[in-house]
Amino acid sequence: MKRILTMLICAMVILMPIKIEAKSYKFNYYCDAKQKLDDKTFYKVCHIAITTDFNINHIQGNLILKNLKLEDIRTNGDWTNNNGLSINVDFTSKTSHKGTIEVADLVFTGNLSDTECLANFEPLVAEETNPEPKVCVIEGNTYYGKDGKVVTKEEYNKECNKEEPKVCVVEGNTYYGKDGKVVTKEEYNKECNKEEPKVCVVEGNTYYGKDGNVVTKEEYNKECNKEEPKTCVVIDDEYYGKDGTKVTEEKYYEQCFKYICTVVDNKYYYDHNGKAVSYDQFVKDCSEVETPQTGVNYGYIILPLGIASIIAIVKTAKKNTKIYKI
C-alpha cells in the first residue's frame, strides 16, 4: 500500500502544472501522462509555454530532475535551443513574439521501478534582446549596408566604401577572372569568353589539347584521339612516306630506306645518294668512283670491264632478285 501511494505522489509531481508569474509574463510548464515502454521504463513529454503582453525573443530556465533523464528537446516555430540537452535551458527566436507562445517540448525517460521522480522547470529570463546590427556585412547573396538594412550590391559597395571587384578585367599583364581572382591569360580567355578556346587544334607547329592549352604533338594525339601519322608504312598496298603522306612505291623506298646503288623489285634504281634514278643514270652513277686525294676517276680506268660487270649484275638482278646492292 505504501509503495502504491509513493508512485501516485510521483505521478502527481510530474503531472502538476506549474504556473509562475513574474512581472508581465506568465510561464506555463505542464507534462503529459507517462507512456510505458517494454523494458520496464517509461517516457514523458513536458511543455514549456509562456503568455506575455510584450515582445520576447529569449527565454532561460533550469530543470530540476530526479530519477529522470532528459532525452530530447523539440522547439516550436522559429525558436532555437542554444544549450543542447543541458538542464540549463536557453531558447532564442529569430523574430519577437507576444501573447501565448509554445516554446519547446521536453522528452524525459525513467524507470518504472523508481519510487520517486521529479521533472520541474524553474524560469529565469523572458526578454527581448537586440542583436548587433549587421553593418556592411555579406551573407550569401544578401548585402547589409551601413544602417544594417538589406541593400543591393551596388549600394553596399557605395555605402561601405568597398572596391568593385575586378571581374574579367585586364590590368597590364594581370588578368582577373569571373570571380575577381588573378588568373592566367588562358584561364581569363576561358572564363570570360573573350576568345573561343582552341580545343584539339593545330596551328603551324603549335598543338592545342582538349583543355585549350598548348601541348606536345604526342599529348595532342593522345588527348584528342588523333591517329598517329602513318610514317614509312605500307597499308593495303598504299605507301606512306616519311611525312605520313601517300607516295609512290618508288618514293617510299627512296624516303624510308637508304638504298645506295641498289636495285629494288627489279624496277627501281637508286644512285649513290639513295635517290631514285633511271636505269641508265643508275649504271652511270654507280660505275664511277672518285678518289678524293687524286681526283682520278677510276670508273674510266676499269672500263670497259667495270661497265660490263655492272650491267651484267643489274640484268641478273632483274631476273633473279628483288633487291640487289652494287
Residue pairs with C-beta under 8 A, 6 or more apart in sequence:
3 115
6 115
6 116
7 115
9 116
10 114
10 115
10 116
10 117
10 118
11 34
13 117
13 118
13 120
14 31
14 34
14 44
14 46
14 117
14 118
14 119
15 30
15 31
15 33
17 28
17 29
17 30
18 27
18 28
18 29
18 30
18 120
18 121
19 26
19 27
19 28
19 29
20 26
20 27
20 123
22 123
22 126
24 52
24 53
24 54
25 50
25 51
25 52
25 53
25 54
25 56
25 126
26 50
26 51
26 52
27 48
27 49
27 50
27 61
27 121
27 123
27 126
28 47
28 49
28 50
28 51
29 46
29 47
29 48
29 49
29 120
29 121
29 123
30 46
30 47
30 49
31 44
31 45
31 46
31 47
31 119
32 44
32 45
32 46
32 47
33 44
34 42
34 43
34 44
34 110
35 42
35 43
35 44
36 42
36 112
37 43
40 111
40 112
40 113
41 109
41 110
41 111
41 112
42 109
42 110
42 111
42 112
43 71
43 107
43 108
43 109
43 110
44 68
44 107
44 108
44 109
44 110
44 119
45 105
45 106
45 107
45 108
46 105
46 106
46 108
46 119
46 121
47 102
47 104
47 105
47 106
48 59
48 61
48 89
48 91
48 102
48 103
48 104
48 105
48 106
48 121
49 100
49 101
49 102
49 103
50 56
50 59
50 100
50 101
50 103
50 126
51 99
51 100
51 101
52 97
52 98
52 99
52 101
52 126
53 98
54 98
54 128
55 96
55 97
55 98
55 128
56 96
56 97
56 98
56 101
56 126
56 127
56 128
57 92
57 93
57 94
57 95
57 96
57 97
57 127
57 128
57 129
58 90
58 91
58 92
58 93
58 125
58 126
58 127
58 128
58 129
59 89
59 90
59 91
59 92
59 103
59 123
59 125
59 126
60 88
60 89
60 90
60 91
60 123
60 124
60 125
61 88
61 89
61 121
61 122
61 123
61 124
61 125
62 87
62 88
62 89
62 121
62 122
62 124
63 70
63 87
63 88
63 89
63 106
63 119
63 120
63 121
63 122
64 87
64 118
64 119
64 120
64 121
64 122
65 87
65 108
65 118
65 119
65 120
66 116
66 117
66 118
67 110
67 111
67 114
67 116
67 117
67 118
68 108
68 109
68 110
68 117
68 118
68 119
69 108
69 109
69 110
70 85
70 87
70 106
70 107
70 108
71 85
71 107
71 108
71 109
72 85
72 106
72 107
73 81
73 85
73 89
73 104
73 105
73 106
73 107
74 104
74 105
74 106
74 107
75 81
75 91
75 103
75 104
76 102
76 103
76 104
76 105
77 93
77 97
77 101
77 102
78 93
78 94
78 95
79 91
79 92
79 93
79 103
79 104
80 91
80 92
80 93
80 94
81 89
81 90
81 91
81 104
82 90
82 91
82 92
83 89
83 90
89 104
89 121
91 103
91 104
92 129
96 128
106 119
108 119
110 117
133 144
133 147
133 148
134 144
134 148
135 144
135 145
135 146
135 147
135 148
136 144
136 145
136 146
136 156
136 159
136 160
136 162
137 144
138 144
138 156
142 150
143 150
143 151
143 152
143 153
143 155
143 156
144 150
144 151
144 156
145 151
145 155
145 156
145 159
145 160
146 159
146 160
151 159
156 162
157 163
157 164
165 176
165 180
166 176
166 180
167 176
167 177
167 178
167 179
167 180
168 176
168 177
168 178
168 188
168 191
168 192
168 194
169 176
170 176
170 188
174 182
175 182
175 183
175 184
175 185
175 187
175 188
176 182
176 183
176 188
177 183
177 187
177 188
177 191
177 192
178 191
178 192
183 191
186 197
186 212
186 213
188 194
189 195
189 197
189 212
190 197
190 212
197 208
197 211
197 212
198 208
198 212
199 208
199 209
199 210
199 211
199 212
200 208
200 209
200 210
200 220
200 223
200 224
200 226
201 208
202 208
202 220
206 214
207 214
207 215
207 216
207 217
207 219
207 220
208 214
208 215
208 220
209 215
209 219
209 220
209 223
209 224
210 223
210 224
215 223
220 226
221 227
221 228
229 243
229 244
230 240
230 244
231 240
231 241
231 242
231 243
231 244
232 240
232 241
232 242
232 252
232 255
232 256
233 240
234 240
234 252
238 246
239 246
239 247
239 248
239 249
239 251
239 252
240 246
240 247
240 252
241 247
241 251
241 252
241 255
241 256
242 255
242 256
247 255
249 265
249 268
250 268
250 276
251 276
253 259
253 264
253 268
253 270
253 276
254 270
254 274
254 275
254 276
257 274
258 274
259 270
259 274
259 323
259 325
260 270
260 271
260 272
260 273
260 274
260 325
261 270
261 271
261 272
261 282
261 285
261 286
261 325
261 326
262 269
262 270
262 323
262 324
262 325
262 326
263 269
263 270
263 282
263 314
263 317
263 318
263 321
263 323
263 324
263 326
264 270
264 322
264 323
265 322
265 323
266 317
266 318
266 319
266 321
266 322
268 276
269 276
269 277
269 278
269 279
269 281
269 282
269 314
270 276
270 277
270 282
271 277
271 281
271 282
271 285
271 286
272 285
272 286
277 285
279 314
282 314
283 307
283 310
283 311
283 314
286 310
286 326
287 299
287 303
287 306
287 307
287 310
288 297
288 298
288 299
289 297
289 298
289 299
290 296
290 297
290 298
291 298
299 306
310 326
313 324
313 326
314 324
314 326
316 324
317 324
